Amino acid sequence: MKFDFQLIKNTFFTIGSIAGVFAILKPLFESKFDRDKTRFNYISGIINEKMLINMEPCIYQSRNVPSEIFDALDKICYETEQNIDEVRFSGPLKMWYKSELKALCENYLKLREFIQVPEWEPHRDSDHSDKGSWSWRFNKSAFIDEDGNIGKYDKHLYDAAEQSLKVKIAYQKMQIISELHFLEFPFARCILPKRFKTLFVSKT
């Protein structure tokens, strides 16, 4: 087998050139990469995974959703709309972060189309304090028609719970993105979809 040494030489030269450029740009990329991780940490300091995991059983089983869950999501969605620095992703993974943050806010707004008066009513919980705490309680009577028949409130609950899971999934995808190592980001298109497959939307 005859080797083309000129080709081999050119190949190594090209690889060396790319490595050199990467070494020069690495501090810039890494700085923005870490800054976006900090931005996700800001979001996760307001919205945490446990809160979103609990949201589905609060809707479907307890039928009582603490307002603090919605308050946190409202805050992040408002700040996203205002494009403040704390949620303004700009690093090499910004496309992924922004896509899931947008999905989180859009799915949350769709969820609030379910969780509102008259199907749900705001309720101040009694805890013997001046402030108390608020929650949204399911109002089954909103599904009673003029003849006294109860409509399909169970479908409403199921659909609302399904929508809440979509909010959770969007957050968990952001979480997975934030766990990506800096050296993995060039391969994000291959790595992230595979890691996202561990998440499920449908409620069982």
ChimeraX commands (.cxc) that place a marker at each C-alpha (Angstrom):
marker #1 position 0.00,0.00,0.00 radius 0.5
marker #1 position 1.45,3.33,-1.04 radius 0.5
marker #1 position 1.05,6.27,1.36 radius 0.5
marker #1 position 0.48,9.80,0.17 radius 0.5
marker #1 position 2.75,11.59,2.65 radius 0.5
marker #1 position 1.77,15.00,1.32 radius 0.5
marker #1 position -1.89,14.21,2.08 radius 0.5
marker #1 position -0.98,12.99,5.55 radius 0.5
marker #1 position 1.11,16.10,6.11 radius 0.5
marker #1 position -1.73,18.38,4.97 radius 0.5
marker #1 position -4.21,16.50,7.16 radius 0.5
marker #1 position -2.10,16.94,10.28 radius 0.5
marker #1 position -1.49,20.58,9.36 radius 0.5
marker #1 position -5.26,21.14,9.09 radius 0.5
marker #1 position -5.91,19.40,12.40 radius 0.5
marker #1 position -3.18,21.43,14.03 radius 0.5
marker #1 position -4.60,24.67,12.64 radius 0.5
marker #1 position -8.09,23.86,13.92 radius 0.5
marker #1 position -6.67,22.94,17.32 radius 0.5
marker #1 position -4.74,26.21,17.37 radius 0.5
marker #1 position -7.82,28.29,16.58 radius 0.5
marker #1 position -9.81,26.38,19.19 radius 0.5
marker #1 position -7.09,27.03,21.78 radius 0.5
marker #1 position -7.23,30.76,21.04 radius 0.5
marker #1 position -11.03,30.92,21.18 radius 0.5
marker #1 position -11.44,28.50,24.08 radius 0.5
marker #1 position -11.33,31.17,26.84 radius 0.5
marker #1 position -14.07,33.16,25.08 radius 0.5
marker #1 position -16.31,30.13,24.48 radius 0.5
marker #1 position -15.70,28.72,27.94 radius 0.5
marker #1 position -16.48,32.03,29.59 radius 0.5
marker #1 position -19.85,32.28,27.83 radius 0.5
marker #1 position -20.48,28.57,28.41 radius 0.5
marker #1 position -19.99,29.02,32.17 radius 0.5
marker #1 position -22.02,32.25,32.17 radius 0.5
marker #1 position -25.01,30.39,30.69 radius 0.5
marker #1 position -24.68,27.75,33.40 radius 0.5
marker #1 position -24.89,30.58,35.91 radius 0.5
marker #1 position -28.03,31.82,34.17 radius 0.5
marker #1 position -29.62,28.38,34.44 radius 0.5
marker #1 position -28.63,28.27,38.12 radius 0.5
marker #1 position -30.51,31.55,38.53 radius 0.5
marker #1 position -33.61,29.98,36.99 radius 0.5
marker #1 position -33.28,26.82,39.06 radius 0.5
marker #1 position -33.02,28.98,42.18 radius 0.5
marker #1 position -36.56,30.20,41.46 radius 0.5
marker #1 position -38.05,27.12,39.79 radius 0.5
marker #1 position -36.77,23.79,41.08 radius 0.5
marker #1 position -37.37,20.31,39.72 radius 0.5
marker #1 position -39.18,19.06,42.84 radius 0.5
marker #1 position -41.69,21.89,42.56 radius 0.5
marker #1 position -42.52,20.94,38.97 radius 0.5
marker #1 position -42.67,17.21,39.75 radius 0.5
marker #1 position -45.18,17.94,42.51 radius 0.5
marker #1 position -47.32,20.11,40.24 radius 0.5
marker #1 position -48.89,17.18,38.35 radius 0.5
marker #1 position -50.23,15.31,41.46 radius 0.5
marker #1 position -51.35,18.66,42.92 radius 0.5
marker #1 position -53.54,19.12,39.84 radius 0.5
marker #1 position -54.74,15.60,39.16 radius 0.5
marker #1 position -54.93,14.09,42.64 radius 0.5
marker #1 position -55.01,16.80,45.31 radius 0.5
marker #1 position -56.80,19.27,43.02 radius 0.5
marker #1 position -55.13,22.02,44.98 radius 0.5
marker #1 position -52.14,23.88,43.53 radius 0.5
marker #1 position -50.05,26.15,45.78 radius 0.5
marker #1 position -49.83,29.60,44.22 radius 0.5
marker #1 position -46.09,29.72,44.92 radius 0.5
marker #1 position -45.56,27.32,42.00 radius 0.5
marker #1 position -47.32,29.67,39.60 radius 0.5
marker #1 position -45.65,32.72,41.16 radius 0.5
marker #1 position -42.22,31.26,40.39 radius 0.5
marker #1 position -43.16,30.36,36.82 radius 0.5
marker #1 position -44.76,33.79,36.32 radius 0.5
marker #1 position -41.53,35.46,37.42 radius 0.5
marker #1 position -39.31,33.50,35.03 radius 0.5
marker #1 position -41.71,33.90,32.10 radius 0.5
marker #1 position -42.00,37.64,32.70 radius 0.5
marker #1 position -38.22,38.03,32.90 radius 0.5
marker #1 position -37.86,35.97,29.72 radius 0.5
marker #1 position -40.32,38.24,27.96 radius 0.5
marker #1 position -38.35,41.27,29.17 radius 0.5
marker #1 position -35.10,39.57,28.07 radius 0.5
marker #1 position -33.22,40.47,31.26 radius 0.5
marker #1 position -29.57,39.48,31.56 radius 0.5
marker #1 position -30.20,36.70,34.11 radius 0.5
marker #1 position -32.14,34.67,31.52 radius 0.5
marker #1 position -30.48,35.96,28.33 radius 0.5
marker #1 position -28.44,33.01,27.10 radius 0.5
marker #1 position -25.56,33.88,24.77 radius 0.5
marker #1 position -23.05,31.02,24.89 radius 0.5
marker #1 position -22.36,28.14,22.48 radius 0.5
marker #1 position -25.46,26.27,23.73 radius 0.5
marker #1 position -27.77,29.29,23.60 radius 0.5
marker #1 position -29.95,27.74,20.86 radius 0.5
marker #1 position -30.76,24.79,23.11 radius 0.5
marker #1 position -31.30,26.83,26.25 radius 0.5
marker #1 position -33.51,29.40,24.53 radius 0.5
marker #1 position -35.59,26.74,22.81 radius 0.5
marker #1 position -36.43,24.97,26.07 radius 0.5
marker #1 position -36.97,28.18,28.00 radius 0.5
marker #1 position -39.43,29.25,25.31 radius 0.5
marker #1 position -41.14,25.84,25.51 radius 0.5
marker #1 position -41.38,26.14,29.30 radius 0.5
marker #1 position -43.07,29.54,29.12 radius 0.5
marker #1 position -45.41,28.61,26.26 radius 0.5
marker #1 position -46.53,25.42,27.97 radius 0.5
marker #1 position -46.99,27.25,31.25 radius 0.5
marker #1 position -49.27,29.82,29.59 radius 0.5
marker #1 position -51.30,26.95,28.11 radius 0.5
marker #1 position -51.50,25.38,31.56 radius 0.5
marker #1 position -52.93,28.59,33.00 radius 0.5
marker #1 position -55.72,28.40,30.43 radius 0.5
marker #1 position -56.88,25.37,32.44 radius 0.5
marker #1 position -56.11,26.66,35.95 radius 0.5
marker #1 position -58.37,29.68,36.16 radius 0.5
marker #1 position -61.83,30.78,37.29 radius 0.5
marker #1 position -64.43,29.23,37.24 radius 0.5
marker #1 position -62.92,25.73,36.94 radius 0.5
marker #1 position -60.38,26.66,39.62 radius 0.5
marker #1 position -60.72,29.26,42.35 radius 0.5
marker #1 position -58.04,31.11,44.32 radius 0.5
marker #1 position -58.21,30.18,47.98 radius 0.5
marker #1 position -56.46,31.66,50.98 radius 0.5
marker #1 position -55.32,28.88,53.26 radius 0.5
marker #1 position -55.91,29.43,56.95 radius 0.5
marker #1 position -52.69,29.17,58.93 radius 0.5
marker #1 position -53.60,31.59,61.73 radius 0.5
marker #1 position -51.27,34.28,60.40 radius 0.5
marker #1 position -51.86,37.68,58.87 radius 0.5
marker #1 position -50.49,36.73,55.47 radius 0.5
marker #1 position -51.53,33.11,55.05 radius 0.5
marker #1 position -50.78,31.30,51.80 radius 0.5
marker #1 position -52.71,31.04,48.56 radius 0.5
marker #1 position -53.63,28.09,46.41 radius 0.5
marker #1 position -55.82,27.28,43.42 radius 0.5
marker #1 position -58.59,24.81,44.29 radius 0.5
marker #1 position -60.54,22.78,41.78 radius 0.5
marker #1 position -64.19,23.81,41.50 radius 0.5
marker #1 position -66.17,20.73,40.47 radius 0.5
marker #1 position -69.43,22.66,40.53 radius 0.5
marker #1 position -68.28,24.62,37.46 radius 0.5
marker #1 position -68.97,21.48,35.42 radius 0.5
marker #1 position -72.60,21.09,36.53 radius 0.5
marker #1 position -75.05,22.04,33.78 radius 0.5
marker #1 position -78.52,23.56,34.10 radius 0.5
marker #1 position -80.06,20.11,34.52 radius 0.5
marker #1 position -77.76,19.27,37.41 radius 0.5
marker #1 position -75.59,16.87,35.42 radius 0.5
marker #1 position -71.84,16.82,35.99 radius 0.5
marker #1 position -69.77,17.29,32.86 radius 0.5
marker #1 position -66.42,15.75,32.02 radius 0.5
marker #1 position -64.37,17.34,34.75 radius 0.5
marker #1 position -62.03,14.33,34.77 radius 0.5
marker #1 position -60.89,15.13,31.22 radius 0.5
marker #1 position -60.20,18.71,32.28 radius 0.5
marker #1 position -58.02,17.46,35.14 radius 0.5
marker #1 position -56.23,14.97,32.92 radius 0.5
marker #1 position -55.49,17.56,30.22 radius 0.5
marker #1 position -54.27,20.08,32.80 radius 0.5
marker #1 position -51.98,17.46,34.37 radius 0.5
marker #1 position -50.61,16.53,30.93 radius 0.5
marker #1 position -49.87,20.18,30.26 radius 0.5
marker #1 position -48.05,20.51,33.57 radius 0.5
marker #1 position -45.82,17.60,32.59 radius 0.5
marker #1 position -44.77,19.47,29.44 radius 0.5
marker #1 position -43.63,22.37,31.63 radius 0.5
marker #1 position -41.60,19.94,33.75 radius 0.5
marker #1 position -40.04,18.29,30.68 radius 0.5
marker #1 position -38.90,21.65,29.28 radius 0.5
marker #1 position -37.23,22.44,32.61 radius 0.5
marker #1 position -35.57,19.03,32.80 radius 0.5
marker #1 position -34.20,19.45,29.29 radius 0.5
marker #1 position -32.59,22.72,30.37 radius 0.5
marker #1 position -31.17,20.86,33.33 radius 0.5
marker #1 position -29.62,18.26,31.02 radius 0.5
marker #1 position -28.16,21.01,28.83 radius 0.5
marker #1 position -26.56,22.63,31.89 radius 0.5
marker #1 position -24.90,19.32,32.79 radius 0.5
marker #1 position -23.09,19.15,29.45 radius 0.5
marker #1 position -19.30,19.41,29.77 radius 0.5
marker #1 position -17.55,22.17,27.86 radius 0.5
marker #1 position -15.68,19.68,25.67 radius 0.5
marker #1 position -19.00,18.04,24.75 radius 0.5
marker #1 position -20.67,21.14,23.34 radius 0.5
marker #1 position -19.37,20.68,19.76 radius 0.5
marker #1 position -21.26,17.38,19.73 radius 0.5
marker #1 position -24.43,18.72,21.35 radius 0.5
marker #1 position -26.58,17.91,18.30 radius 0.5
marker #1 position -25.79,14.22,18.78 radius 0.5
marker #1 position -25.55,14.06,22.58 radius 0.5
marker #1 position -28.56,16.05,23.78 radius 0.5
marker #1 position -31.35,14.30,21.79 radius 0.5
marker #1 position -30.13,10.96,23.16 radius 0.5
marker #1 position -30.15,12.25,26.72 radius 0.5
marker #1 position -33.57,13.83,26.23 radius 0.5
marker #1 position -34.96,10.37,25.43 radius 0.5
marker #1 position -34.81,9.53,29.12 radius 0.5
marker #1 position -37.68,11.98,29.68 radius 0.5
marker #1 position -41.34,11.17,29.15 radius 0.5
marker #1 position -44.26,13.50,28.60 radius 0.5
marker #1 position -47.27,11.22,28.93 radius 0.5
marker #1 position -48.71,10.72,32.39 radius 0.5
marker #1 position -49.05,7.05,33.43 radius 0.5
marker link #1:1,2 radius 0.2
marker link #1:2,3 radius 0.2
marker link #1:3,4 radius 0.2
marker link #1:4,5 radius 0.2
marker link #1:5,6 radius 0.2
marker link #1:6,7 radius 0.2
marker link #1:7,8 radius 0.2
marker link #1:8,9 radius 0.2
marker link #1:9,10 radius 0.2
marker link #1:10,11 radius 0.2
marker link #1:11,12 radius 0.2
marker link #1:12,13 radius 0.2
marker link #1:13,14 radius 0.2
marker link #1:14,15 radius 0.2
marker link #1:15,16 radius 0.2
marker link #1:16,17 radius 0.2
marker link #1:17,18 radius 0.2
marker link #1:18,19 radius 0.2
marker link #1:19,20 radius 0.2
marker link #1:20,21 radius 0.2
marker link #1:21,22 radius 0.2
marker link #1:22,23 radius 0.2
marker link #1:23,24 radius 0.2
marker link #1:24,25 radius 0.2
marker link #1:25,26 radius 0.2
marker link #1:26,27 radius 0.2
marker link #1:27,28 radius 0.2
marker link #1:28,29 radius 0.2
marker link #1:29,30 radius 0.2
marker link #1:30,31 radius 0.2
marker link #1:31,32 radius 0.2
marker link #1:32,33 radius 0.2
marker link #1:33,34 radius 0.2
marker link #1:34,35 radius 0.2
marker link #1:35,36 radius 0.2
marker link #1:36,37 radius 0.2
marker link #1:37,38 radius 0.2
marker link #1:38,39 radius 0.2
marker link #1:39,40 radius 0.2
marker link #1:40,41 radius 0.2
marker link #1:41,42 radius 0.2
marker link #1:42,43 radius 0.2
marker link #1:43,44 radius 0.2
marker link #1:44,45 radius 0.2
marker link #1:45,46 radius 0.2
marker link #1:46,47 radius 0.2
marker link #1:47,48 radius 0.2
marker link #1:48,49 radius 0.2
marker link #1:49,50 radius 0.2
marker link #1:50,51 radius 0.2
marker link #1:51,52 radius 0.2
marker link #1:52,53 radius 0.2
marker link #1:53,54 radius 0.2
marker link #1:54,55 radius 0.2
marker link #1:55,56 radius 0.2
marker link #1:56,57 radius 0.2
marker link #1:57,58 radius 0.2
marker link #1:58,59 radius 0.2
marker link #1:59,60 radius 0.2
marker link #1:60,61 radius 0.2
marker link #1:61,62 radius 0.2
marker link #1:62,63 radius 0.2
marker link #1:63,64 radius 0.2
marker link #1:64,65 radius 0.2
marker link #1:65,66 radius 0.2
marker link #1:66,67 radius 0.2
marker link #1:67,68 radius 0.2
marker link #1:68,69 radius 0.2
marker link #1:69,70 radius 0.2
marker link #1:70,71 radius 0.2
marker link #1:71,72 radius 0.2
marker link #1:72,73 radius 0.2
marker link #1:73,74 radius 0.2
marker link #1:74,75 radius 0.2
marker link #1:75,76 radius 0.2
marker link #1:76,77 radius 0.2
marker link #1:77,78 radius 0.2
marker link #1:78,79 radius 0.2
marker link #1:79,80 radius 0.2
marker link #1:80,81 radius 0.2
marker link #1:81,82 radius 0.2
marker link #1:82,83 radius 0.2
marker link #1:83,84 radius 0.2
marker link #1:84,85 radius 0.2
marker link #1:85,86 radius 0.2
marker link #1:86,87 radius 0.2
marker link #1:87,88 radius 0.2
marker link #1:88,89 radius 0.2
marker link #1:89,90 radius 0.2
marker link #1:90,91 radius 0.2
marker link #1:91,92 radius 0.2
marker link #1:92,93 radius 0.2
marker link #1:93,94 radius 0.2
marker link #1:94,95 radius 0.2
marker link #1:95,96 radius 0.2
marker link #1:96,97 radius 0.2
marker link #1:97,98 radius 0.2
marker link #1:98,99 radius 0.2
marker link #1:99,100 radius 0.2
marker link #1:100,101 radius 0.2
marker link #1:101,102 radius 0.2
marker link #1:102,103 radius 0.2
marker link #1:103,104 radius 0.2
marker link #1:104,105 radius 0.2
marker link #1:105,106 radius 0.2
marker link #1:106,107 radius 0.2
marker link #1:107,108 radius 0.2
marker link #1:108,109 radius 0.2
marker link #1:109,110 radius 0.2
marker link #1:110,111 radius 0.2
marker link #1:111,112 radius 0.2
marker link #1:112,113 radius 0.2
marker link #1:113,114 radius 0.2
marker link #1:114,115 radius 0.2
marker link #1:115,116 radius 0.2
marker link #1:116,117 radius 0.2
marker link #1:117,118 radius 0.2
marker link #1:118,119 radius 0.2
marker link #1:119,120 radius 0.2
marker link #1:120,121 radius 0.2
marker link #1:121,122 radius 0.2
marker link #1:122,123 radius 0.2
marker link #1:123,124 radius 0.2
marker link #1:124,125 radius 0.2
marker link #1:125,126 radius 0.2
marker link #1:126,127 radius 0.2
marker link #1:127,128 radius 0.2
marker link #1:128,129 radius 0.2
marker link #1:129,130 radius 0.2
marker link #1:130,131 radius 0.2
marker link #1:131,132 radius 0.2
marker link #1:132,133 radius 0.2
marker link #1:133,134 radius 0.2
marker link #1:134,135 radius 0.2
marker link #1:135,136 radius 0.2
marker link #1:136,137 radius 0.2
marker link #1:137,138 radius 0.2
marker link #1:138,139 radius 0.2
marker link #1:139,140 radius 0.2
marker link #1:140,141 radius 0.2
marker link #1:141,142 radius 0.2
marker link #1:142,143 radius 0.2
marker link #1:143,144 radius 0.2
marker link #1:144,145 radius 0.2
marker link #1:145,146 radius 0.2
marker link #1:146,147 radius 0.2
marker link #1:147,148 radius 0.2
marker link #1:148,149 radius 0.2
marker link #1:149,150 radius 0.2
marker link #1:150,151 radius 0.2
marker link #1:151,152 radius 0.2
marker link #1:152,153 radius 0.2
marker link #1:153,154 radius 0.2
marker link #1:154,155 radius 0.2
marker link #1:155,156 radius 0.2
marker link #1:156,157 radius 0.2
marker link #1:157,158 radius 0.2
marker link #1:158,159 radius 0.2
marker link #1:159,160 radius 0.2
marker link #1:160,161 radius 0.2
marker link #1:161,162 radius 0.2
marker link #1:162,163 radius 0.2
marker link #1:163,164 radius 0.2
marker link #1:164,165 radius 0.2
marker link #1:165,166 radius 0.2
marker link #1:166,167 radius 0.2
marker link #1:167,168 radius 0.2
marker link #1:168,169 radius 0.2
marker link #1:169,170 radius 0.2
marker link #1:170,171 radius 0.2
marker link #1:171,172 radius 0.2
marker link #1:172,173 radius 0.2
marker link #1:173,174 radius 0.2
marker link #1:174,175 radius 0.2
marker link #1:175,176 radius 0.2
marker link #1:176,177 radius 0.2
marker link #1:177,178 radius 0.2
marker link #1:178,179 radius 0.2
marker link #1:179,180 radius 0.2
marker link #1:180,181 radius 0.2
marker link #1:181,182 radius 0.2
marker link #1:182,183 radius 0.2
marker link #1:183,184 radius 0.2
marker link #1:184,185 radius 0.2
marker link #1:185,186 radius 0.2
marker link #1:186,187 radius 0.2
marker link #1:187,188 radius 0.2
marker link #1:188,189 radius 0.2
marker link #1:189,190 radius 0.2
marker link #1:190,191 radius 0.2
marker link #1:191,192 radius 0.2
marker link #1:192,193 radius 0.2
marker link #1:193,194 radius 0.2
marker link #1:194,195 radius 0.2
marker link #1:195,196 radius 0.2
marker link #1:196,197 radius 0.2
marker link #1:197,198 radius 0.2
marker link #1:198,199 radius 0.2
marker link #1:199,200 radius 0.2
marker link #1:200,201 radius 0.2
marker link #1:201,202 radius 0.2
marker link #1:202,203 radius 0.2
marker link #1:203,204 radius 0.2
view
